[in-house]
Amino acid sequence: MRLIKKRQHTVLSLPSLRLEGGLFLPDQLEKAALGSARHQEEADYQTPKGLKLKDDYSRAFQIACAQWKQFSPRLDRKDGDAAAVTTAFVQELLRDVLGYHSLAAQDGITVADRRYPITLMAGSSVPVVVAPHYMGLDEADTCFAILGGGSKKKSAFQLAQEFLNASGDHLWALVSNGKQMRLLRDAATLTRPSYLEFDLQDLLDGQRFAEFAMAWRLLHASRAGLMPGAEAGSCIWETWRSEGQEEGTRVREGLRQGVTDALLTLGT
């Protein structure tokens, strides 16, 4: 799992996770990955009574490995419908491994006279864009073009980001090509990408159970507020992000006060 935050030190350094931009404060993300943040008890993940959280993600790991074993031989094949094969894998992974049970196929979503070719919708709040497995998440293609948007090509990531920025009803999204999966959020700017990326191929090909457990803690449907009985509008990702921003503000204010005190001391 690789946590990358430009110009900022972080503690975790693992090969299958990448943090780009300011989606989360790295220290906050590290706590959540290790299971020491808020909202990470068995009840928060709706683990069945009598089981531990480890039982839940151990079972999920077994299922994910079996799904990958079936999907991975398709990666080098030229025949067949790569988009359909990848969508089926991503849908099964989200449903059976990460708890996204209310997944529905979409024939695009219209916002302000523009048609966004969204692939799936998890519940009513998390859009999912799936690219064929041979295509990178930042690779532009006509299949992701926004009808009415002017550009003839978009990447899967650009499509998801522009949809979030245009929609007032959706704040977080997932993008995947079967080999990687990204979590992204509505952003004020399109010039600086901001996302959390998981290398599914590295996790599952390499049988990285400990890192899978971290990814499971971060991506589970309960984090999006999509579990049965969840309060409307509840989203742990948003809570973690807000807490990280508050912590960063306190640190900056403390540094500012420290500099002010030092200058006053120097001046006297």
C-alpha atoms as an extended CHARMM CRD file, in Angstrom:
* protein
*
       268  EXT
         1         1  MET       CA              0.0000000000        0.0000000000        0.0000000000  PROA      1               0.0000000000
         2         2  ARG       CA              1.5860000000        3.2530000000       -1.1270000000  PROA      2               0.0000000000
         3         3  LEU       CA              0.3710000000        6.4800000000        0.4550000000  PROA      3               0.0000000000
         4         4  ILE       CA              1.5390000000        9.4440000000       -1.5720000000  PROA      4               0.0000000000
         5         5  LYS       CA              0.9420000000       13.0170000000       -0.4840000000  PROA      5               0.0000000000
         6         6  LYS       CA              2.9960000000       15.5740000000       -2.3600000000  PROA      6               0.0000000000
         7         7  ARG       CA              5.1710000000       17.8120000000       -0.2030000000  PROA      7               0.0000000000
         8         8  GLN       CA              3.8800000000       16.1510000000        2.9560000000  PROA      8               0.0000000000
         9         9  HSD       CA              5.4100000000       13.3720000000        5.0410000000  PROA      9               0.0000000000
        10        10  THR       CA              3.3800000000       10.2540000000        5.7030000000  PROA      10              0.0000000000
        11        11  VAL       CA              4.0730000000        7.1370000000        7.7280000000  PROA      11              0.0000000000
        12        12  LEU       CA              2.4470000000        4.3350000000        5.7340000000  PROA      12              0.0000000000
        13        13  SER       CA              4.4230000000        3.1650000000        2.6950000000  PROA      13              0.0000000000
        14        14  LEU       CA              2.7600000000        0.1440000000        1.1200000000  PROA      14              0.0000000000
        15        15  PRO       CA              2.7070000000       -0.8850000000       -2.5520000000  PROA      15              0.0000000000
        16        16  SER       CA             -1.0220000000       -1.1620000000       -3.2540000000  PROA      16              0.0000000000
        17        17  LEU       CA             -2.4740000000        2.1830000000       -2.1720000000  PROA      17              0.0000000000
        18        18  ARG       CA             -1.9120000000        5.6580000000       -3.5440000000  PROA      18              0.0000000000
        19        19  LEU       CA             -3.1850000000        8.9470000000       -2.1430000000  PROA      19              0.0000000000
        20        20  GLU       CA             -3.1360000000       11.8110000000       -4.6200000000  PROA      20              0.0000000000
        21        21  GLY       CA             -3.9970000000       15.3920000000       -3.7090000000  PROA      21              0.0000000000
        22        22  GLY       CA             -5.8580000000       16.3940000000       -0.5620000000  PROA      22              0.0000000000
        23        23  LEU       CA             -8.7140000000       13.8770000000       -0.4480000000  PROA      23              0.0000000000
        24        24  PHE       CA             -7.7270000000       12.8300000000        3.0870000000  PROA      24              0.0000000000
        25        25  LEU       CA             -5.1160000000       13.9980000000        5.5540000000  PROA      25              0.0000000000
        26        26  PRO       CA             -2.4480000000       11.2420000000        5.4000000000  PROA      26              0.0000000000
        27        27  ASP       CA             -2.3530000000       10.7680000000        9.1860000000  PROA      27              0.0000000000
        28        28  GLN       CA             -6.1500000000       10.4160000000        9.2950000000  PROA      28              0.0000000000
        29        29  LEU       CA             -6.0790000000        7.9270000000        6.4270000000  PROA      29              0.0000000000
        30        30  GLU       CA             -3.3820000000        5.9030000000        8.1610000000  PROA      30              0.0000000000
        31        31  LYS       CA             -5.5080000000        5.5890000000       11.3090000000  PROA      31              0.0000000000
        32        32  ALA       CA             -8.5050000000        4.4770000000        9.2490000000  PROA      32              0.0000000000
        33        33  ALA       CA             -6.4520000000        1.9500000000        7.2560000000  PROA      33              0.0000000000
        34        34  LEU       CA             -5.1680000000        0.4230000000       10.4950000000  PROA      34              0.0000000000
        35        35  GLY       CA             -8.6380000000        0.3770000000       12.0630000000  PROA      35              0.0000000000
        36        36  SER       CA             -7.9640000000        2.9350000000       14.7890000000  PROA      36              0.0000000000
        37        37  ALA       CA            -10.1590000000        5.7870000000       13.5440000000  PROA      37              0.0000000000
        38        38  ARG       CA            -13.7060000000        6.5420000000       14.6610000000  PROA      38              0.0000000000
        39        39  HSD       CA            -16.6350000000        4.4190000000       13.3740000000  PROA      39              0.0000000000
        40        40  GLN       CA            -14.6010000000        1.2220000000       12.9660000000  PROA      40              0.0000000000
        41        41  GLU       CA            -16.1780000000       -1.1590000000       15.4440000000  PROA      41              0.0000000000
        42        42  GLU       CA            -18.0150000000       -4.3580000000       14.4410000000  PROA      42              0.0000000000
        43        43  ALA       CA            -21.3530000000       -2.5580000000       14.7370000000  PROA      43              0.0000000000
        44        44  ASP       CA            -20.1790000000        0.2120000000       12.3990000000  PROA      44              0.0000000000
        45        45  TYR       CA            -19.4790000000       -2.3480000000        9.6600000000  PROA      45              0.0000000000
        46        46  GLN       CA            -22.6290000000       -4.3180000000       10.5850000000  PROA      46              0.0000000000
        47        47  THR       CA            -20.6230000000       -7.4600000000       11.2860000000  PROA      47              0.0000000000
        48        48  PRO       CA            -23.0360000000      -10.2420000000       12.3110000000  PROA      48              0.0000000000
        49        49  LYS       CA            -23.2800000000      -10.8840000000       16.0280000000  PROA      49              0.0000000000
        50        50  GLY       CA            -20.9120000000      -13.5780000000       17.2180000000  PROA      50              0.0000000000
        51        51  LEU       CA            -18.2590000000      -12.6690000000       14.6370000000  PROA      51              0.0000000000
        52        52  LYS       CA            -15.2390000000      -10.4050000000       14.8200000000  PROA      52              0.0000000000
        53        53  LEU       CA            -14.3840000000       -7.8110000000       12.2050000000  PROA      53              0.0000000000
        54        54  LYS       CA            -11.4670000000       -9.9900000000       11.1280000000  PROA      54              0.0000000000
        55        55  ASP       CA            -13.9090000000      -12.7940000000       10.3420000000  PROA      55              0.0000000000
        56        56  ASP       CA            -15.7400000000      -10.4010000000        8.0300000000  PROA      56              0.0000000000
        57        57  TYR       CA            -12.7470000000       -9.2300000000        6.0160000000  PROA      57              0.0000000000
        58        58  SER       CA            -11.1500000000      -12.7030000000        6.0130000000  PROA      58              0.0000000000
        59        59  ARG       CA            -14.2610000000      -14.0620000000        4.3180000000  PROA      59              0.0000000000
        60        60  ALA       CA            -14.2400000000      -11.1030000000        1.9210000000  PROA      60              0.0000000000
        61        61  PHE       CA            -10.5990000000      -11.8250000000        1.0310000000  PROA      61              0.0000000000
        62        62  GLN       CA            -11.4110000000      -15.4460000000        0.1540000000  PROA      62              0.0000000000
        63        63  ILE       CA            -14.2570000000      -14.3060000000       -2.0970000000  PROA      63              0.0000000000
        64        64  ALA       CA            -12.1630000000      -11.5850000000       -3.7510000000  PROA      64              0.0000000000
        65        65  CYS       CA             -9.3450000000      -14.0260000000       -4.5270000000  PROA      65              0.0000000000
        66        66  ALA       CA            -11.8030000000      -16.4680000000       -6.1020000000  PROA      66              0.0000000000
        67        67  GLN       CA            -13.3310000000      -13.6950000000       -8.2030000000  PROA      67              0.0000000000
        68        68  TRP       CA             -9.8900000000      -12.4980000000       -9.2960000000  PROA      68              0.0000000000
        69        69  LYS       CA             -8.8620000000      -16.0420000000      -10.2470000000  PROA      69              0.0000000000
        70        70  GLN       CA            -11.8090000000      -16.1510000000      -12.6200000000  PROA      70              0.0000000000
        71        71  PHE       CA            -11.3180000000      -12.6250000000      -13.9730000000  PROA      71              0.0000000000
        72        72  SER       CA             -7.5190000000      -12.3800000000      -14.3630000000  PROA      72              0.0000000000
        73        73  PRO       CA             -7.1750000000      -14.8590000000      -17.3000000000  PROA      73              0.0000000000
        74        74  ARG       CA             -9.4180000000      -12.4980000000      -19.3050000000  PROA      74              0.0000000000
        75        75  LEU       CA             -6.8950000000       -9.6650000000      -19.0330000000  PROA      75              0.0000000000
        76        76  ASP       CA             -4.7290000000      -10.9360000000      -21.9100000000  PROA      76              0.0000000000
        77        77  ARG       CA             -7.5640000000      -12.0820000000      -24.1480000000  PROA      77              0.0000000000
        78        78  LYS       CA             -8.6120000000      -10.0900000000      -27.2040000000  PROA      78              0.0000000000
        79        79  ASP       CA            -11.9260000000      -11.8310000000      -27.8150000000  PROA      79              0.0000000000
        80        80  GLY       CA            -15.1590000000      -11.1020000000      -25.9830000000  PROA      80              0.0000000000
        81        81  ASP       CA            -16.6610000000       -7.9030000000      -24.6400000000  PROA      81              0.0000000000
        82        82  ALA       CA            -13.9940000000       -6.4640000000      -22.3280000000  PROA      82              0.0000000000
        83        83  ALA       CA            -16.3160000000       -3.7370000000      -21.0160000000  PROA      83              0.0000000000
        84        84  ALA       CA            -19.0150000000       -6.2520000000      -20.0530000000  PROA      84              0.0000000000
        85        85  VAL       CA            -16.5000000000       -8.6490000000      -18.4810000000  PROA      85              0.0000000000
        86        86  THR       CA            -14.9160000000       -5.8690000000      -16.4120000000  PROA      86              0.0000000000
        87        87  THR       CA            -18.2690000000       -4.4520000000      -15.3320000000  PROA      87              0.0000000000
        88        88  ALA       CA            -19.4000000000       -7.9040000000      -14.1680000000  PROA      88              0.0000000000
        89        89  PHE       CA            -16.2090000000       -8.3450000000      -12.1130000000  PROA      89              0.0000000000
        90        90  VAL       CA            -16.4170000000       -4.8890000000      -10.5220000000  PROA      90              0.0000000000
        91        91  GLN       CA            -20.0990000000       -5.3460000000       -9.7400000000  PROA      91              0.0000000000
        92        92  GLU       CA            -19.4890000000       -8.7180000000       -8.0570000000  PROA      92              0.0000000000
        93        93  LEU       CA            -16.5100000000       -7.3450000000       -6.1250000000  PROA      93              0.0000000000
        94        94  LEU       CA            -18.4950000000       -4.3860000000       -4.8170000000  PROA      94              0.0000000000
        95        95  ARG       CA            -21.5080000000       -6.5520000000       -3.9530000000  PROA      95              0.0000000000
        96        96  ASP       CA            -19.9720000000       -9.7190000000       -2.5060000000  PROA      96              0.0000000000
        97        97  VAL       CA            -16.7100000000       -8.3700000000       -1.0610000000  PROA      97              0.0000000000
        98        98  LEU       CA            -17.3950000000       -4.7710000000       -0.0470000000  PROA      98              0.0000000000
        99        99  GLY       CA            -21.0910000000       -4.9100000000        0.8450000000  PROA      99              0.0000000000
       100       100  TYR       CA            -22.5830000000       -2.7300000000       -1.9140000000  PROA      100             0.0000000000
       101       101  HSD       CA            -25.7760000000       -4.7590000000       -2.2420000000  PROA      101             0.0000000000
       102       102  SER       CA            -27.9680000000       -2.1320000000       -3.9160000000  PROA      102             0.0000000000
       103       103  LEU       CA            -26.1700000000       -1.8120000000       -7.2600000000  PROA      103             0.0000000000
       104       104  ALA       CA            -28.0980000000       -0.8570000000      -10.3850000000  PROA      104             0.0000000000
       105       105  ALA       CA            -26.8970000000       -0.5980000000      -13.9950000000  PROA      105             0.0000000000
       106       106  GLN       CA            -27.2580000000        2.8810000000      -15.5040000000  PROA      106             0.0000000000
       107       107  ASP       CA            -27.8720000000        4.0450000000      -19.0390000000  PROA      107             0.0000000000
       108       108  GLY       CA            -26.2820000000        7.3780000000      -18.2740000000  PROA      108             0.0000000000
       109       109  ILE       CA            -27.4890000000       10.1920000000      -15.9740000000  PROA      109             0.0000000000
       110       110  THR       CA            -28.5720000000       13.6550000000      -17.1330000000  PROA      110             0.0000000000
       111       111  VAL       CA            -27.5600000000       16.7640000000      -15.1860000000  PROA      111             0.0000000000
       112       112  ALA       CA            -28.2750000000       20.2580000000      -16.5600000000  PROA      112             0.0000000000
       113       113  ASP       CA            -28.8080000000       19.0630000000      -20.1620000000  PROA      113             0.0000000000
       114       114  ARG       CA            -25.6310000000       16.9980000000      -20.1770000000  PROA      114             0.0000000000
       115       115  ARG       CA            -25.6420000000       13.1950000000      -20.3370000000  PROA      115             0.0000000000
       116       116  TYR       CA            -22.9730000000       11.4580000000      -18.2420000000  PROA      116             0.0000000000
       117       117  PRO       CA            -22.3660000000        7.7710000000      -19.1730000000  PROA      117             0.0000000000
       118       118  ILE       CA            -22.2740000000        6.4500000000      -15.5960000000  PROA      118             0.0000000000
       119       119  THR       CA            -22.0100000000        2.6350000000      -15.4730000000  PROA      119             0.0000000000
       120       120  LEU       CA            -23.5370000000        1.7190000000      -12.0990000000  PROA      120             0.0000000000
       121       121  MET       CA            -25.1760000000        3.4040000000       -9.1350000000  PROA      121             0.0000000000
       122       122  ALA       CA            -24.6140000000        2.1180000000       -5.5990000000  PROA      122             0.0000000000
       123       123  GLY       CA            -27.7210000000        2.9880000000       -3.6470000000  PROA      123             0.0000000000
       124       124  SER       CA            -28.7840000000        6.4700000000       -4.6540000000  PROA      124             0.0000000000
       125       125  SER       CA            -25.5850000000        8.2750000000       -3.7630000000  PROA      125             0.0000000000
       126       126  VAL       CA            -22.4140000000        6.6180000000       -5.1310000000  PROA      126             0.0000000000
       127       127  PRO       CA            -21.9470000000        6.5400000000       -8.9220000000  PROA      127             0.0000000000
       128       128  VAL       CA            -19.5360000000        3.9640000000      -10.3180000000  PROA      128             0.0000000000
       129       129  VAL       CA            -17.6940000000        4.3520000000      -13.6360000000  PROA      129             0.0000000000
       130       130  VAL       CA            -16.1730000000        1.1740000000      -15.0780000000  PROA      130             0.0000000000
       131       131  ALA       CA            -13.5480000000        1.1890000000      -17.8380000000  PROA      131             0.0000000000
       132       132  PRO       CA            -12.5930000000       -1.9210000000      -19.8570000000  PROA      132             0.0000000000
       133       133  HSD       CA             -9.6760000000       -3.7550000000      -18.2530000000  PROA      133             0.0000000000
       134       134  TYR       CA             -7.2930000000       -2.8240000000      -21.0840000000  PROA      134             0.0000000000
       135       135  MET       CA             -7.8380000000        0.8920000000      -20.5430000000  PROA      135             0.0000000000
       136       136  GLY       CA             -6.1560000000        3.0750000000      -17.9090000000  PROA      136             0.0000000000
       137       137  LEU       CA             -8.3040000000        5.1890000000      -15.6030000000  PROA      137             0.0000000000
       138       138  ASP       CA             -6.7220000000        8.3530000000      -17.0310000000  PROA      138             0.0000000000
       139       139  GLU       CA             -6.9070000000        7.2000000000      -20.6570000000  PROA      139             0.0000000000
       140       140  ALA       CA             -9.3030000000        9.2910000000      -22.7390000000  PROA      140             0.0000000000
       141       141  ASP       CA            -11.8330000000        7.5090000000      -24.9260000000  PROA      141             0.0000000000
       142       142  THR       CA            -15.0380000000        8.3460000000      -26.7560000000  PROA      142             0.0000000000
       143       143  CYS       CA            -17.0440000000        5.9470000000      -24.5760000000  PROA      143             0.0000000000
       144       144  PHE       CA            -16.6590000000        8.3570000000      -21.6280000000  PROA      144             0.0000000000
       145       145  ALA       CA            -17.5350000000       11.5270000000      -23.5550000000  PROA      145             0.0000000000
       146       146  ILE       CA            -20.2120000000       13.6770000000      -21.9070000000  PROA      146             0.0000000000
       147       147  LEU       CA            -23.0970000000       14.2750000000      -24.2990000000  PROA      147             0.0000000000
       148       148  GLY       CA            -23.5070000000       18.0190000000      -24.6000000000  PROA      148             0.0000000000
       149       149  GLY       CA            -20.1360000000       18.6640000000      -22.9650000000  PROA      149             0.0000000000
       150       150  GLY       CA            -18.1950000000       19.6320000000      -26.0870000000  PROA      150             0.0000000000
       151       151  SER       CA            -15.2430000000       17.2470000000      -25.6980000000  PROA      151             0.0000000000
       152       152  LYS       CA            -15.2500000000       14.0990000000      -27.8400000000  PROA      152             0.0000000000
       153       153  LYS       CA            -13.1430000000       12.1540000000      -25.3500000000  PROA      153             0.0000000000
       154       154  LYS       CA            -12.8830000000       11.8320000000      -21.5790000000  PROA      154             0.0000000000
       155       155  SER       CA            -11.1390000000        9.4050000000      -19.2650000000  PROA      155             0.0000000000
       156       156  ALA       CA            -13.1430000000        7.3350000000      -16.7880000000  PROA      156             0.0000000000
       157       157  PHE       CA            -11.7250000000        9.4210000000      -13.9660000000  PROA      157             0.0000000000
       158       158  GLN       CA            -12.5270000000       12.7340000000      -15.6860000000  PROA      158             0.0000000000
       159       159  LEU       CA            -16.0850000000       11.5870000000      -16.3370000000  PROA      159             0.0000000000
       160       160  ALA       CA            -16.6460000000       10.6840000000      -12.6790000000  PROA      160             0.0000000000
       161       161  GLN       CA            -15.0540000000       13.9040000000      -11.4130000000  PROA      161             0.0000000000
       162       162  GLU       CA            -17.0450000000       16.1420000000      -13.7540000000  PROA      162             0.0000000000
       163       163  PHE       CA            -20.2630000000       14.3270000000      -12.8740000000  PROA      163             0.0000000000
       164       164  LEU       CA            -19.6630000000       14.8690000000       -9.1440000000  PROA      164             0.0000000000
       165       165  ASN       CA            -18.8690000000       18.5350000000       -9.7190000000  PROA      165             0.0000000000
       166       166  ALA       CA            -22.0440000000       18.9980000000      -11.7610000000  PROA      166             0.0000000000
       167       167  SER       CA            -24.4410000000       17.0190000000       -9.5570000000  PROA      167             0.0000000000
       168       168  GLY       CA            -25.7920000000       18.4110000000       -6.3260000000  PROA      168             0.0000000000
       169       169  ASP       CA            -26.9610000000       14.9730000000       -5.2000000000  PROA      169             0.0000000000
       170       170  HSD       CA            -23.6780000000       13.0370000000       -5.3400000000  PROA      170             0.0000000000
       171       171  LEU       CA            -20.5210000000       13.7360000000       -3.3520000000  PROA      171             0.0000000000
       172       172  TRP       CA            -18.3690000000       10.5850000000       -3.7070000000  PROA      172             0.0000000000
       173       173  ALA       CA            -17.7440000000        8.1600000000       -6.5830000000  PROA      173             0.0000000000
       174       174  LEU       CA            -15.8070000000        5.0270000000       -7.4950000000  PROA      174             0.0000000000
       175       175  VAL       CA            -13.9000000000        4.3800000000      -10.7320000000  PROA      175             0.0000000000
       176       176  SER       CA            -12.3890000000        1.0420000000      -11.7290000000  PROA      176             0.0000000000
       177       177  ASN       CA            -10.9940000000       -0.9400000000      -14.6460000000  PROA      177             0.0000000000
       178       178  GLY       CA            -10.8890000000       -4.1750000000      -12.6570000000  PROA      178             0.0000000000
       179       179  LYS       CA             -7.1660000000       -3.7690000000      -11.9870000000  PROA      179             0.0000000000
       180       180  GLN       CA             -7.3430000000       -0.5160000000      -10.0310000000  PROA      180             0.0000000000
       181       181  MET       CA            -10.1120000000        1.1870000000       -8.0970000000  PROA      181             0.0000000000
       182       182  ARG       CA            -10.2640000000        4.8770000000       -7.1880000000  PROA      182             0.0000000000
       183       183  LEU       CA            -12.3220000000        6.7070000000       -4.6290000000  PROA      183             0.0000000000
       184       184  LEU       CA            -12.9070000000       10.3800000000       -5.4300000000  PROA      184             0.0000000000
       185       185  ARG       CA            -14.9800000000       13.2830000000       -4.1780000000  PROA      185             0.0000000000
       186       186  ASP       CA            -16.6120000000       16.4300000000       -5.5050000000  PROA      186             0.0000000000
       187       187  ALA       CA            -13.7580000000       18.9190000000       -5.9510000000  PROA      187             0.0000000000
       188       188  ALA       CA            -13.4860000000       22.6730000000       -6.3450000000  PROA      188             0.0000000000
       189       189  THR       CA            -10.9930000000       22.3490000000       -9.2090000000  PROA      189             0.0000000000
       190       190  LEU       CA            -10.3500000000       19.9520000000      -12.0860000000  PROA      190             0.0000000000
       191       191  THR       CA             -6.7120000000       20.9990000000      -12.5340000000  PROA      191             0.0000000000
       192       192  ARG       CA             -5.3370000000       19.0420000000       -9.5570000000  PROA      192             0.0000000000
       193       193  PRO       CA             -6.5420000000       15.4150000000       -9.3780000000  PROA      193             0.0000000000
       194       194  SER       CA             -7.4820000000       14.1920000000       -5.9200000000  PROA      194             0.0000000000
       195       195  TYR       CA             -8.2490000000       10.5380000000       -5.2050000000  PROA      195             0.0000000000
       196       196  LEU       CA             -7.4120000000        7.3930000000       -3.2610000000  PROA      196             0.0000000000
       197       197  GLU       CA             -6.3730000000        4.5150000000       -5.5370000000  PROA      197             0.0000000000
       198       198  PHE       CA             -6.2220000000        0.8200000000       -4.6870000000  PROA      198             0.0000000000
       199       199  ASP       CA             -4.1570000000       -1.5710000000       -6.8260000000  PROA      199             0.0000000000
       200       200  LEU       CA             -6.5120000000       -4.5540000000       -6.9440000000  PROA      200             0.0000000000
       201       201  GLN       CA             -4.2000000000       -6.5290000000       -9.2040000000  PROA      201             0.0000000000
       202       202  ASP       CA             -1.2970000000       -6.1970000000       -6.7940000000  PROA      202             0.0000000000
       203       203  LEU       CA             -3.4880000000       -6.9680000000       -3.7740000000  PROA      203             0.0000000000
       204       204  LEU       CA             -5.1080000000      -10.0850000000       -5.1920000000  PROA      204             0.0000000000
       205       205  ASP       CA             -2.3290000000      -11.4330000000       -7.4200000000  PROA      205             0.0000000000
       206       206  GLY       CA              0.1130000000      -10.9960000000       -4.5500000000  PROA      206             0.0000000000
       207       207  GLN       CA             -2.2660000000      -12.4670000000       -1.9350000000  PROA      207             0.0000000000
       208       208  ARG       CA             -1.6370000000       -9.4380000000        0.2970000000  PROA      208             0.0000000000
       209       209  PHE       CA             -4.0830000000      -10.1840000000        3.0920000000  PROA      209             0.0000000000
       210       210  ALA       CA             -2.9290000000       -7.4810000000        5.5370000000  PROA      210             0.0000000000
       211       211  GLU       CA             -3.1630000000       -4.7830000000        2.8790000000  PROA      211             0.0000000000
       212       212  PHE       CA             -6.4930000000       -6.1390000000        1.6590000000  PROA      212             0.0000000000
       213       213  ALA       CA             -7.8060000000       -5.7310000000        5.2110000000  PROA      213             0.0000000000
       214       214  MET       CA             -6.7730000000       -2.0710000000        5.1120000000  PROA      214             0.0000000000
       215       215  ALA       CA             -8.4540000000       -1.5410000000        1.7440000000  PROA      215             0.0000000000
       216       216  TRP       CA            -11.6050000000       -3.2950000000        3.0080000000  PROA      216             0.0000000000
       217       217  ARG       CA            -11.7860000000       -1.0290000000        6.0640000000  PROA      217             0.0000000000
       218       218  LEU       CA            -11.5380000000        2.0390000000        3.8160000000  PROA      218             0.0000000000
       219       219  LEU       CA            -13.8300000000        1.0230000000        0.9480000000  PROA      219             0.0000000000
       220       220  HSD       CA            -16.6240000000       -0.9470000000        2.6480000000  PROA      220             0.0000000000
       221       221  ALA       CA            -20.1770000000        0.1550000000        1.8110000000  PROA      221             0.0000000000
       222       222  SER       CA            -20.7230000000        1.2110000000        5.4290000000  PROA      222             0.0000000000
       223       223  ARG       CA            -18.2150000000        4.0210000000        4.8310000000  PROA      223             0.0000000000
       224       224  ALA       CA            -20.5770000000        5.4500000000        2.2000000000  PROA      224             0.0000000000
       225       225  GLY       CA            -23.6030000000        5.1760000000        4.4880000000  PROA      225             0.0000000000
       226       226  LEU       CA            -25.1790000000        2.5120000000        2.2670000000  PROA      226             0.0000000000
       227       227  MET       CA            -25.8170000000       -0.2410000000        4.8210000000  PROA      227             0.0000000000
       228       228  PRO       CA            -29.3890000000       -1.1550000000        5.8810000000  PROA      228             0.0000000000
       229       229  GLY       CA            -30.6370000000        1.1570000000        8.6110000000  PROA      229             0.0000000000
       230       230  ALA       CA            -27.9960000000        3.8260000000        7.9840000000  PROA      230             0.0000000000
       231       231  GLU       CA            -29.1400000000        7.3840000000        8.5650000000  PROA      231             0.0000000000
       232       232  ALA       CA            -29.8210000000        9.4150000000        5.4440000000  PROA      232             0.0000000000
       233       233  GLY       CA            -26.7930000000       11.4960000000        4.5160000000  PROA      233             0.0000000000
       234       234  SER       CA            -24.4270000000        9.5930000000        6.8220000000  PROA      234             0.0000000000
       235       235  CYS       CA            -21.0070000000        9.0910000000        5.2330000000  PROA      235             0.0000000000
       236       236  ILE       CA            -17.9220000000        8.0140000000        7.1540000000  PROA      236             0.0000000000
       237       237  TRP       CA            -15.6360000000        9.1780000000        4.3350000000  PROA      237             0.0000000000
       238       238  GLU       CA            -16.9840000000       12.6710000000        4.8180000000  PROA      238             0.0000000000
       239       239  THR       CA            -16.5550000000       12.4210000000        8.5910000000  PROA      239             0.0000000000
       240       240  TRP       CA            -12.9460000000       11.2620000000        8.2540000000  PROA      240             0.0000000000
       241       241  ARG       CA            -12.2110000000       14.0090000000        5.7480000000  PROA      241             0.0000000000
       242       242  SER       CA            -13.7190000000       16.7060000000        7.9810000000  PROA      242             0.0000000000
       243       243  GLU       CA            -11.8510000000       15.4480000000       11.0430000000  PROA      243             0.0000000000
       244       244  GLY       CA             -8.6000000000       15.4700000000        9.0920000000  PROA      244             0.0000000000
       245       245  GLN       CA             -9.1870000000       19.0260000000        7.9120000000  PROA      245             0.0000000000
       246       246  GLU       CA             -9.9580000000       20.1550000000       11.4690000000  PROA      246             0.0000000000
       247       247  GLU       CA             -6.7970000000       18.4800000000       12.7160000000  PROA      247             0.0000000000
       248       248  GLY       CA             -4.7710000000       20.1460000000        9.9460000000  PROA      248             0.0000000000
       249       249  THR       CA             -6.2530000000       23.5250000000       10.8760000000  PROA      249             0.0000000000
       250       250  ARG       CA             -5.2860000000       23.0550000000       14.5340000000  PROA      250             0.0000000000
       251       251  VAL       CA             -1.7450000000       22.1150000000       13.5360000000  PROA      251             0.0000000000
       252       252  ARG       CA             -1.4060000000       25.1840000000       11.2940000000  PROA      252             0.0000000000
       253       253  GLU       CA             -2.8000000000       27.4730000000       13.9990000000  PROA      253             0.0000000000
       254       254  GLY       CA             -0.3660000000       25.9950000000       16.5160000000  PROA      254             0.0000000000
       255       255  LEU       CA              2.5460000000       26.5630000000       14.1460000000  PROA      255             0.0000000000
       256       256  ARG       CA              1.3940000000       30.1140000000       13.4510000000  PROA      256             0.0000000000
       257       257  GLN       CA              1.1950000000       30.8900000000       17.1610000000  PROA      257             0.0000000000
       258       258  GLY       CA              4.5980000000       29.3170000000       17.7190000000  PROA      258             0.0000000000
       259       259  VAL       CA              6.1470000000       31.5180000000       15.0330000000  PROA      259             0.0000000000
       260       260  THR       CA              4.4530000000       34.6110000000       16.4900000000  PROA      260             0.0000000000
       261       261  ASP       CA              5.7420000000       33.8170000000       19.9910000000  PROA      261             0.0000000000
       262       262  ALA       CA              9.2470000000       33.2390000000       18.6510000000  PROA      262             0.0000000000
       263       263  LEU       CA              9.2440000000       36.5690000000       16.8070000000  PROA      263             0.0000000000
       264       264  LEU       CA              8.0160000000       38.4190000000       19.9080000000  PROA      264             0.0000000000
       265       265  THR       CA             10.7050000000       36.7600000000       21.9960000000  PROA      265             0.0000000000
       266       266  LEU       CA             13.3540000000       37.6350000000       19.3940000000  PROA      266             0.0000000000
       267       267  GLY       CA             12.0970000000       41.2250000000       19.2450000000  PROA      267             0.0000000000
       268       268  THR       CA             12.4990000000       41.7280000000       22.9930000000  PROA      268             0.0000000000
